[in-house]
Amino acid sequence: MTGSDDASMASGYARYLAAKTTVDDRALNRHVLAELRRLMPAGAPRVLEVGAGLGTMVARLMDWGAVGAGEYILLDADRHLLDCSGQWLRDWAAARGLRSDLLPDGVQVGDLRVRLVHAELGGYLEAGHGALADVLIANAVLDLVDVPAVLPGLLRLLVPGGVYWFTINYDGESIFMPGHPHDGKVMQAYHRDMDERIRFGRPAGDSRTGRRLFHNLRAAGAPALAAGSSDWVVSAGPDGNYPGDEAYFLGSILSTIRSALRSRQAWVEPADLADWLAVRGRQLAAGELVYLAHQLDFVGRSPGLRTARPR
Ligand SMILES: C[S@@+](CC[C@H](N)C(=O)[O-])C[C@H]1O[C@@H](n2cnc3c(N)ncnc32)[C@H](O)[C@@H]1O
């Protein structure tokens, strides 16, 4: 792959994350979100979001009035995404008439200082870290890491009693409609690929991350205070068009499945996979494809004090 291929793939991924925003907006569990708002420290908290990607969550939390001042750190292993993030956040702020200024390490948006940190999570946890966070966020990320290994270190990034909000955790069920005869074998292979995936030299995923978080959080001394489903539900409107850029989002989901299974020929016959993808592609183009993915959200406190540090 050439450098420019690499760059265009990364830009495609940035577009996927931007397209995912409206899907996540609908999906995020409002009961869990209400509990986050209740637990959120007053004043100007320090928020750390791991695997933050483009930074769409900080924009959403400002839009929703859940965050407005303090410091918000976007940590991600993908430098190109972080590079895109600064401009994406400035464009987002400009569209809302919010003042934004470039900083040496991020962007000031209104009263919120957004800092961009390039780091791989496992290495970041092993290397130790600076100031602790009051709030820790991971959206659509924990299903990409080895949760039992990573969770205790993650929770230590919080002040004792600090608040975590772990959202859009995949939980073993993807449904594409209308049904197709190869759905079962394609999904079984896709889940197996998630379960066996290695990234950054570490196990990277679990197709049942969501349901296992109940136990994993408890084992780490931080049982959930609220939990609920945050399923992705994507379908075209009555005019046959998908909302926003969600046709691109669906196309990216199909591409992800193709990339994951292309080298897994022992699990799915290449001809069966090709047929499944071709049918799904045609349904997408016709606005007939419906996609559901089961996911779970959690909010709670890190072990330690029962309340976050007073401000
Ligand atoms: C599915 S994307 C979600 C991005 C963002 N949270 C969102 O919902 O739009 C997962 C993100 O996690 C990052 N990521 C995956 N594994 C990581 C790791 N081990 N350390 C740091 N970042 C990681 C990826 O680079 C990517 O930006």
The ligand as an SDF file (V2000), in Angstrom:
LIG
                    3D

 27 29  0  0  0  0  0  0  0  0999 V2000
  -14.7970    2.3700   16.1940 C   0  0  0  0  0  0  0  0  0  0  0  0
  -13.6900    3.7010   16.3850 S   0  0  0  0  0  0  0  0  0  0  0  0
  -14.6020    4.7380   17.5320 C   0  0  0  0  0  0  0  0  0  0  0  0
  -14.0970    6.1550   17.5250 C   0  0  0  0  0  0  0  0  0  0  0  0
  -14.9140    7.0940   18.3950 C   0  0  0  0  0  0  0  0  0  0  0  0
  -14.9020    6.6780   19.7880 N   0  0  0  0  0  0  0  0  0  0  0  0
  -16.3150    7.1710   17.8700 C   0  0  0  0  0  0  0  0  0  0  0  0
  -17.2060    6.5150   18.4280 O   0  0  0  0  0  0  0  0  0  0  0  0
  -16.5350    7.8670   16.8740 O   0  0  0  0  0  0  0  0  0  0  0  0
  -12.4360    3.0340   17.4420 C   0  0  0  0  0  0  0  0  0  0  0  0
  -11.3010    4.0110   17.6950 C   0  0  0  0  0  0  0  0  0  0  0  0
  -10.4460    3.4330   18.6810 O   0  0  0  0  0  0  0  0  0  0  0  0
   -9.1010    3.6120   18.2790 C   0  0  0  0  0  0  0  0  0  0  0  0
   -8.3640    2.4980   18.8680 N   0  0  0  0  0  0  0  0  0  0  0  0
   -8.5530    1.1780   18.6580 C   0  0  0  0  0  0  0  0  0  0  0  0
   -7.7080    0.4570   19.3920 N   0  0  0  0  0  0  0  0  0  0  0  0
   -6.9640    1.3470   20.0970 C   0  0  0  0  0  0  0  0  0  0  0  0
   -5.9140    1.2140   21.0320 C   0  0  0  0  0  0  0  0  0  0  0  0
   -5.4760    0.0190   21.3900 N   0  0  0  0  0  0  0  0  0  0  0  0
   -5.3760    2.3350   21.5540 N   0  0  0  0  0  0  0  0  0  0  0  0
   -5.8570    3.5620   21.1970 C   0  0  0  0  0  0  0  0  0  0  0  0
   -6.8400    3.7500   20.3100 N   0  0  0  0  0  0  0  0  0  0  0  0
   -7.3880    2.6590   19.7640 C   0  0  0  0  0  0  0  0  0  0  0  0
   -9.1320    3.6090   16.7660 C   0  0  0  0  0  0  0  0  0  0  0  0
   -8.0100    4.2780   16.2060 O   0  0  0  0  0  0  0  0  0  0  0  0
  -10.4380    4.3030   16.4650 C   0  0  0  0  0  0  0  0  0  0  0  0
  -10.2810    5.6870   16.3480 O   0  0  0  0  0  0  0  0  0  0  0  0
  1  2  1  0
  2  3  1  0
  2 10  1  0
  3  4  1  0
  4  5  1  0
  5  6  1  0
  5  7  1  0
  7  8  2  0
  7  9  1  0
 10 11  1  0
 11 12  1  0
 11 26  1  0
 12 13  1  0
 13 14  1  0
 13 24  1  0
 14 15  1  0
 14 23  1  0
 15 16  2  0
 16 17  1  0
 17 18  1  0
 17 23  2  0
 18 19  1  0
 18 20  2  0
 20 21  1  0
 21 22  2  0
 22 23  1  0
 24 25  1  0
 24 26  1  0
 26 27  1  0
M  CHG  2   2   1   9  -1
M  END
$$$$
